[in-house]
Amino acid sequence: MSKLLDQFNKEQLKKVPDIKPGDTIRVHQKIKEGDKDRIQIFEGLVIAKKHGKGINSNITVRKVVDGIGVERIFPTSSPAIEKIEVVRSAKVRKSKLYYLRTAKGKKAKLKKKDLAVAIAPESKELESQESEELPAEEVETIKVSEENN
């Protein structure tokens, strides 16, 4: 019996990007209104991830609309979810970010995760030549990573 259940769960499992608490994500959800189907996008901060990576996993996403906090719980393997995009990641030290519900001002801000690629000392000559070709965002992240080293 459990073999049939495991097989069914594997068939229903969706490919979901690596989502962690602190990520800002866009969830594209199918909504049925009468005869028509449409896609509704919910963009917010992941404050909790529950039940691992299996078919039963859920994520709690929070956003603030007109000063009112809105939270939704999405089952990651639901057929109603079209896709999930990770917009940005933040550096967090807790797995459940429920404290953000009451935090205001600076305490409600999360630090941006440093995703800059480290440059080897030999390639610094290449960096000065290629800096004109790189987009402005990439050049700034390279400069920030050098300051930290």
Rosetta constraint file for C-alpha pairs under 8 A:
AtomPair CA 1 CA 5 HARMONIC 6.46 0.50
AtomPair CA 2 CA 6 HARMONIC 6.02 0.50
AtomPair CA 3 CA 7 HARMONIC 6.11 0.50
AtomPair CA 4 CA 8 HARMONIC 6.15 0.50
AtomPair CA 5 CA 9 HARMONIC 6.16 0.50
AtomPair CA 6 CA 10 HARMONIC 6.22 0.50
AtomPair CA 7 CA 11 HARMONIC 6.38 0.50
AtomPair CA 8 CA 12 HARMONIC 6.34 0.50
AtomPair CA 9 CA 13 HARMONIC 6.07 0.50
AtomPair CA 9 CA 55 HARMONIC 6.35 0.50
AtomPair CA 10 CA 55 HARMONIC 8.00 0.50
AtomPair CA 12 CA 55 HARMONIC 7.21 0.50
AtomPair CA 12 CA 77 HARMONIC 7.05 0.50
AtomPair CA 13 CA 54 HARMONIC 7.17 0.50
AtomPair CA 13 CA 55 HARMONIC 5.57 0.50
AtomPair CA 13 CA 77 HARMONIC 5.74 0.50
AtomPair CA 14 CA 76 HARMONIC 7.63 0.50
AtomPair CA 14 CA 77 HARMONIC 5.41 0.50
AtomPair CA 16 CA 76 HARMONIC 7.19 0.50
AtomPair CA 16 CA 83 HARMONIC 7.84 0.50
AtomPair CA 16 CA 84 HARMONIC 6.94 0.50
AtomPair CA 17 CA 84 HARMONIC 7.16 0.50
AtomPair CA 17 CA 85 HARMONIC 7.43 0.50
AtomPair CA 17 CA 86 HARMONIC 7.50 0.50
AtomPair CA 19 CA 23 HARMONIC 6.73 0.50
AtomPair CA 19 CA 86 HARMONIC 7.36 0.50
AtomPair CA 20 CA 46 HARMONIC 7.04 0.50
AtomPair CA 20 CA 48 HARMONIC 7.98 0.50
AtomPair CA 20 CA 49 HARMONIC 7.02 0.50
AtomPair CA 21 CA 45 HARMONIC 7.71 0.50
AtomPair CA 21 CA 46 HARMONIC 4.97 0.50
AtomPair CA 21 CA 47 HARMONIC 5.25 0.50
AtomPair CA 21 CA 48 HARMONIC 5.63 0.50
AtomPair CA 21 CA 49 HARMONIC 6.59 0.50
AtomPair CA 21 CA 92 HARMONIC 7.41 0.50
AtomPair CA 21 CA 94 HARMONIC 7.91 0.50
AtomPair CA 21 CA 95 HARMONIC 6.04 0.50
AtomPair CA 21 CA 96 HARMONIC 6.84 0.50
AtomPair CA 21 CA 97 HARMONIC 7.13 0.50
AtomPair CA 22 CA 45 HARMONIC 6.20 0.50
AtomPair CA 22 CA 46 HARMONIC 5.54 0.50
AtomPair CA 22 CA 47 HARMONIC 6.34 0.50
AtomPair CA 22 CA 89 HARMONIC 6.07 0.50
AtomPair CA 22 CA 90 HARMONIC 5.07 0.50
AtomPair CA 22 CA 91 HARMONIC 6.77 0.50
AtomPair CA 22 CA 92 HARMONIC 6.11 0.50
AtomPair CA 22 CA 97 HARMONIC 7.67 0.50
AtomPair CA 22 CA 110 HARMONIC 7.56 0.50
AtomPair CA 23 CA 45 HARMONIC 5.77 0.50
AtomPair CA 23 CA 46 HARMONIC 5.53 0.50
AtomPair CA 23 CA 86 HARMONIC 6.73 0.50
AtomPair CA 23 CA 87 HARMONIC 7.38 0.50
AtomPair CA 23 CA 88 HARMONIC 5.78 0.50
AtomPair CA 23 CA 89 HARMONIC 4.29 0.50
AtomPair CA 23 CA 90 HARMONIC 5.89 0.50
AtomPair CA 24 CA 43 HARMONIC 7.09 0.50
AtomPair CA 24 CA 44 HARMONIC 5.41 0.50
AtomPair CA 24 CA 45 HARMONIC 4.36 0.50
AtomPair CA 24 CA 46 HARMONIC 6.21 0.50
AtomPair CA 24 CA 86 HARMONIC 6.13 0.50
AtomPair CA 24 CA 87 HARMONIC 5.42 0.50
AtomPair CA 24 CA 88 HARMONIC 5.27 0.50
AtomPair CA 24 CA 89 HARMONIC 6.22 0.50
AtomPair CA 25 CA 43 HARMONIC 5.60 0.50
AtomPair CA 25 CA 44 HARMONIC 5.73 0.50
AtomPair CA 25 CA 45 HARMONIC 6.35 0.50
AtomPair CA 25 CA 46 HARMONIC 7.13 0.50
AtomPair CA 25 CA 84 HARMONIC 6.83 0.50
AtomPair CA 25 CA 85 HARMONIC 5.50 0.50
AtomPair CA 25 CA 86 HARMONIC 4.43 0.50
AtomPair CA 25 CA 87 HARMONIC 5.20 0.50
AtomPair CA 25 CA 88 HARMONIC 7.17 0.50
AtomPair CA 26 CA 41 HARMONIC 6.33 0.50
AtomPair CA 26 CA 42 HARMONIC 5.63 0.50
AtomPair CA 26 CA 43 HARMONIC 4.28 0.50
AtomPair CA 26 CA 44 HARMONIC 6.74 0.50
AtomPair CA 26 CA 84 HARMONIC 5.70 0.50
AtomPair CA 26 CA 85 HARMONIC 5.05 0.50
AtomPair CA 26 CA 86 HARMONIC 6.47 0.50
AtomPair CA 26 CA 87 HARMONIC 6.87 0.50
AtomPair CA 27 CA 41 HARMONIC 5.52 0.50
AtomPair CA 27 CA 42 HARMONIC 5.17 0.50
AtomPair CA 27 CA 43 HARMONIC 6.29 0.50
AtomPair CA 27 CA 81 HARMONIC 7.15 0.50
AtomPair CA 27 CA 82 HARMONIC 7.77 0.50
AtomPair CA 27 CA 83 HARMONIC 6.21 0.50
AtomPair CA 27 CA 84 HARMONIC 4.65 0.50
AtomPair CA 27 CA 85 HARMONIC 6.57 0.50
AtomPair CA 28 CA 39 HARMONIC 6.08 0.50
AtomPair CA 28 CA 40 HARMONIC 5.71 0.50
AtomPair CA 28 CA 41 HARMONIC 4.61 0.50
AtomPair CA 28 CA 42 HARMONIC 6.66 0.50
AtomPair CA 28 CA 81 HARMONIC 5.96 0.50
AtomPair CA 28 CA 82 HARMONIC 5.33 0.50
AtomPair CA 28 CA 83 HARMONIC 5.30 0.50
AtomPair CA 28 CA 84 HARMONIC 6.20 0.50
AtomPair CA 29 CA 39 HARMONIC 5.41 0.50
AtomPair CA 29 CA 40 HARMONIC 5.24 0.50
AtomPair CA 29 CA 41 HARMONIC 6.29 0.50
AtomPair CA 29 CA 42 HARMONIC 7.79 0.50
AtomPair CA 29 CA 80 HARMONIC 5.70 0.50
AtomPair CA 29 CA 81 HARMONIC 4.42 0.50
AtomPair CA 29 CA 82 HARMONIC 5.50 0.50
AtomPair CA 29 CA 83 HARMONIC 7.38 0.50
AtomPair CA 30 CA 37 HARMONIC 6.64 0.50
AtomPair CA 30 CA 38 HARMONIC 5.73 0.50
AtomPair CA 30 CA 39 HARMONIC 4.60 0.50
AtomPair CA 30 CA 40 HARMONIC 6.34 0.50
AtomPair CA 30 CA 80 HARMONIC 5.13 0.50
AtomPair CA 30 CA 81 HARMONIC 6.11 0.50
AtomPair CA 30 CA 82 HARMONIC 6.42 0.50
AtomPair CA 31 CA 37 HARMONIC 5.71 0.50
AtomPair CA 31 CA 38 HARMONIC 5.34 0.50
AtomPair CA 31 CA 39 HARMONIC 5.92 0.50
AtomPair CA 31 CA 40 HARMONIC 6.60 0.50
AtomPair CA 31 CA 80 HARMONIC 7.55 0.50
AtomPair CA 32 CA 36 HARMONIC 5.91 0.50
AtomPair CA 32 CA 37 HARMONIC 4.51 0.50
AtomPair CA 32 CA 38 HARMONIC 6.48 0.50
AtomPair CA 33 CA 37 HARMONIC 6.22 0.50
AtomPair CA 33 CA 38 HARMONIC 7.81 0.50
AtomPair CA 39 CA 82 HARMONIC 7.89 0.50
AtomPair CA 43 CA 61 HARMONIC 7.93 0.50
AtomPair CA 43 CA 63 HARMONIC 6.96 0.50
AtomPair CA 44 CA 61 HARMONIC 5.57 0.50
AtomPair CA 44 CA 62 HARMONIC 5.10 0.50
AtomPair CA 44 CA 63 HARMONIC 4.59 0.50
AtomPair CA 45 CA 61 HARMONIC 5.30 0.50
AtomPair CA 45 CA 62 HARMONIC 5.16 0.50
AtomPair CA 45 CA 63 HARMONIC 6.35 0.50
AtomPair CA 46 CA 59 HARMONIC 6.72 0.50
AtomPair CA 46 CA 60 HARMONIC 5.74 0.50
AtomPair CA 46 CA 61 HARMONIC 4.48 0.50
AtomPair CA 46 CA 62 HARMONIC 6.41 0.50
AtomPair CA 47 CA 59 HARMONIC 7.77 0.50
AtomPair CA 47 CA 60 HARMONIC 5.79 0.50
AtomPair CA 47 CA 61 HARMONIC 6.00 0.50
AtomPair CA 47 CA 62 HARMONIC 6.74 0.50
AtomPair CA 47 CA 95 HARMONIC 7.90 0.50
AtomPair CA 47 CA 96 HARMONIC 5.75 0.50
AtomPair CA 47 CA 97 HARMONIC 4.65 0.50
AtomPair CA 47 CA 98 HARMONIC 6.34 0.50
AtomPair CA 48 CA 59 HARMONIC 5.77 0.50
AtomPair CA 48 CA 60 HARMONIC 5.13 0.50
AtomPair CA 48 CA 61 HARMONIC 7.44 0.50
AtomPair CA 48 CA 95 HARMONIC 6.60 0.50
AtomPair CA 48 CA 96 HARMONIC 4.86 0.50
AtomPair CA 48 CA 97 HARMONIC 6.39 0.50
AtomPair CA 48 CA 98 HARMONIC 7.73 0.50
AtomPair CA 49 CA 57 HARMONIC 7.33 0.50
AtomPair CA 49 CA 58 HARMONIC 5.86 0.50
AtomPair CA 49 CA 59 HARMONIC 4.49 0.50
AtomPair CA 49 CA 60 HARMONIC 6.40 0.50
AtomPair CA 49 CA 95 HARMONIC 7.63 0.50
AtomPair CA 49 CA 96 HARMONIC 7.50 0.50
AtomPair CA 50 CA 57 HARMONIC 5.67 0.50
AtomPair CA 50 CA 58 HARMONIC 5.25 0.50
AtomPair CA 50 CA 59 HARMONIC 6.31 0.50
AtomPair CA 51 CA 56 HARMONIC 6.15 0.50
AtomPair CA 51 CA 57 HARMONIC 4.60 0.50
AtomPair CA 51 CA 58 HARMONIC 6.59 0.50
AtomPair CA 52 CA 56 HARMONIC 7.72 0.50
AtomPair CA 52 CA 57 HARMONIC 5.47 0.50
AtomPair CA 53 CA 57 HARMONIC 5.67 0.50
AtomPair CA 55 CA 76 HARMONIC 7.44 0.50
AtomPair CA 55 CA 77 HARMONIC 5.67 0.50
AtomPair CA 56 CA 75 HARMONIC 6.96 0.50
AtomPair CA 56 CA 76 HARMONIC 7.75 0.50
AtomPair CA 56 CA 77 HARMONIC 7.38 0.50
AtomPair CA 57 CA 75 HARMONIC 6.00 0.50
AtomPair CA 57 CA 76 HARMONIC 5.96 0.50
AtomPair CA 57 CA 77 HARMONIC 7.40 0.50
AtomPair CA 58 CA 73 HARMONIC 6.57 0.50
AtomPair CA 58 CA 74 HARMONIC 5.54 0.50
AtomPair CA 58 CA 75 HARMONIC 4.36 0.50
AtomPair CA 58 CA 76 HARMONIC 5.65 0.50
AtomPair CA 59 CA 73 HARMONIC 5.66 0.50
AtomPair CA 59 CA 74 HARMONIC 5.39 0.50
AtomPair CA 59 CA 75 HARMONIC 6.54 0.50
AtomPair CA 59 CA 76 HARMONIC 6.95 0.50
AtomPair CA 60 CA 71 HARMONIC 6.71 0.50
AtomPair CA 60 CA 72 HARMONIC 5.72 0.50
AtomPair CA 60 CA 73 HARMONIC 4.41 0.50
AtomPair CA 60 CA 74 HARMONIC 6.41 0.50
AtomPair CA 61 CA 71 HARMONIC 5.54 0.50
AtomPair CA 61 CA 72 HARMONIC 5.42 0.50
AtomPair CA 61 CA 73 HARMONIC 6.34 0.50
AtomPair CA 61 CA 74 HARMONIC 7.71 0.50
AtomPair CA 62 CA 69 HARMONIC 6.84 0.50
AtomPair CA 62 CA 70 HARMONIC 5.62 0.50
AtomPair CA 62 CA 71 HARMONIC 4.32 0.50
AtomPair CA 62 CA 72 HARMONIC 6.58 0.50
AtomPair CA 63 CA 69 HARMONIC 5.80 0.50
AtomPair CA 63 CA 70 HARMONIC 5.37 0.50
AtomPair CA 63 CA 71 HARMONIC 6.51 0.50
AtomPair CA 64 CA 68 HARMONIC 5.37 0.50
AtomPair CA 64 CA 69 HARMONIC 4.29 0.50
AtomPair CA 64 CA 70 HARMONIC 5.88 0.50
AtomPair CA 65 CA 69 HARMONIC 6.30 0.50
AtomPair CA 65 CA 70 HARMONIC 7.02 0.50
AtomPair CA 69 CA 101 HARMONIC 7.55 0.50
AtomPair CA 74 CA 78 HARMONIC 7.81 0.50
AtomPair CA 76 CA 81 HARMONIC 7.39 0.50
AtomPair CA 77 CA 81 HARMONIC 7.54 0.50
AtomPair CA 89 CA 112 HARMONIC 6.48 0.50
AtomPair CA 89 CA 113 HARMONIC 5.81 0.50
AtomPair CA 90 CA 110 HARMONIC 5.96 0.50
AtomPair CA 90 CA 111 HARMONIC 5.48 0.50
AtomPair CA 90 CA 112 HARMONIC 4.49 0.50
AtomPair CA 90 CA 113 HARMONIC 4.70 0.50
AtomPair CA 91 CA 110 HARMONIC 6.78 0.50
AtomPair CA 91 CA 111 HARMONIC 5.49 0.50
AtomPair CA 91 CA 112 HARMONIC 5.91 0.50
AtomPair CA 91 CA 113 HARMONIC 4.89 0.50
AtomPair CA 92 CA 110 HARMONIC 7.23 0.50
AtomPair CA 92 CA 111 HARMONIC 7.62 0.50
AtomPair CA 99 CA 103 HARMONIC 6.30 0.50
AtomPair CA 100 CA 104 HARMONIC 7.84 0.50
AtomPair CA 100 CA 108 HARMONIC 5.76 0.50
AtomPair CA 103 CA 107 HARMONIC 5.67 0.50
AtomPair CA 103 CA 108 HARMONIC 4.94 0.50
AtomPair CA 104 CA 108 HARMONIC 5.17 0.50
AtomPair CA 105 CA 109 HARMONIC 7.16 0.50
AtomPair CA 116 CA 141 HARMONIC 5.60 0.50
AtomPair CA 116 CA 142 HARMONIC 6.28 0.50
AtomPair CA 116 CA 145 HARMONIC 6.29 0.50
AtomPair CA 117 CA 142 HARMONIC 7.19 0.50
AtomPair CA 117 CA 145 HARMONIC 7.66 0.50
AtomPair CA 118 CA 142 HARMONIC 7.67 0.50
AtomPair CA 118 CA 145 HARMONIC 6.78 0.50
AtomPair CA 118 CA 146 HARMONIC 7.90 0.50
AtomPair CA 119 CA 123 HARMONIC 6.67 0.50
AtomPair CA 119 CA 124 HARMONIC 7.35 0.50
AtomPair CA 119 CA 142 HARMONIC 7.95 0.50
AtomPair CA 120 CA 124 HARMONIC 7.17 0.50
AtomPair CA 123 CA 127 HARMONIC 6.35 0.50
AtomPair CA 124 CA 128 HARMONIC 6.62 0.50
AtomPair CA 125 CA 129 HARMONIC 6.74 0.50
AtomPair CA 126 CA 130 HARMONIC 6.01 0.50
AtomPair CA 127 CA 131 HARMONIC 5.77 0.50
AtomPair CA 130 CA 134 HARMONIC 6.49 0.50
AtomPair CA 131 CA 139 HARMONIC 6.45 0.50
AtomPair CA 134 CA 138 HARMONIC 6.33 0.50
AtomPair CA 134 CA 139 HARMONIC 6.37 0.50
AtomPair CA 135 CA 139 HARMONIC 6.54 0.50
AtomPair CA 136 CA 140 HARMONIC 6.33 0.50
AtomPair CA 137 CA 141 HARMONIC 6.45 0.50
AtomPair CA 138 CA 142 HARMONIC 6.28 0.50
AtomPair CA 139 CA 143 HARMONIC 6.36 0.50
AtomPair CA 140 CA 144 HARMONIC 6.24 0.50
AtomPair CA 141 CA 145 HARMONIC 6.21 0.50
AtomPair CA 142 CA 146 HARMONIC 6.39 0.50
AtomPair CA 143 CA 147 HARMONIC 6.44 0.50
AtomPair CA 144 CA 148 HARMONIC 6.53 0.50
AtomPair CA 145 CA 149 HARMONIC 6.59 0.50
